[in-house]
Amino acid sequence: MPQKQKPKSWTELKQAGNECFKTGQYGDATGLYSQAIKELEKSNKKNPEDLAILYSNRAASYLKDGNCAECVKDCDTSLELFPFNVKSLLRRAAAYEALERYRYAYIDYKTALQIDCNIAAAHDGTNRMTKALTEADGPSWREKLPPIPTVPLSVREKLTQQAASSAPKPNPAPQQNGIKTTDKPALSDKDMKKAHALKEEGNGLVKKGEHKKAIEKYTQSLKLNPSEITTYTNRALCYLSVKQYRDAVRDCNEALKIDGSNVKALYRRAQAHKELKDIKACVDDLNSLLNVEPKNSAALKLLQEAQKKK
């Protein structure tokens, strides 16, 4: 009698699934990941993160096969087991996009960017969803969005460390994808709270028309948290008010490094360019803004004014 073959372990099944996925055999990969999930769920060494990765891998196979509804289900399960897993967020966003559930896709792309603001696929997805939602719901489309979850600092730190430890060590380079990378430690909750309080103080001063004092508060806030987009765009508004147009451009540049389709940053930079008599740059920014929000009345009006000056 032939010897009974020993059942494969979940790790072997996962590896076999990965090999099928790489060669485009997505149906076979789905089957192998399903077997791996069963084996891992039966075992005593059930690690939630291992199980989350298997569900996420199977979701990727479903996505490639065009089975977007099953992809979303698997990503939901994966994210319950391993909250804020970037791959699961991006796969679910792509599935939602294919299903034309653009609001949910936008939320997932934006959540992924909270974890890592350098993900090109998430930036591109956000831009596509912004355009689609503007066309579907008009200029007030943001009001119809479900809330975007806030990624806790502890989760961001953990995921950043995991990404750093699993990534191959590249040759030293000052920039990646055109975005400066730094080795600054992650912000503490204390710094985040202090930065937020300073920003709010700045907002209060703006309401009173005290723009120079507001600039000081925003500057102090940015020293503690240099990745808060709204602090840059708020300070840019103050710089415009006190006619420091080059400083306004600089702040908008910083905001747009983080979110290339930020409407306020594009509009305020366009205003600054207009005052600096750089009409071409002004028009370019307004055209970029109108790609995101085609019916933005302030941008359309400023574009008309700028074109008269050409």
Disulfide bonds with the S-S distance in Angstrom:
none
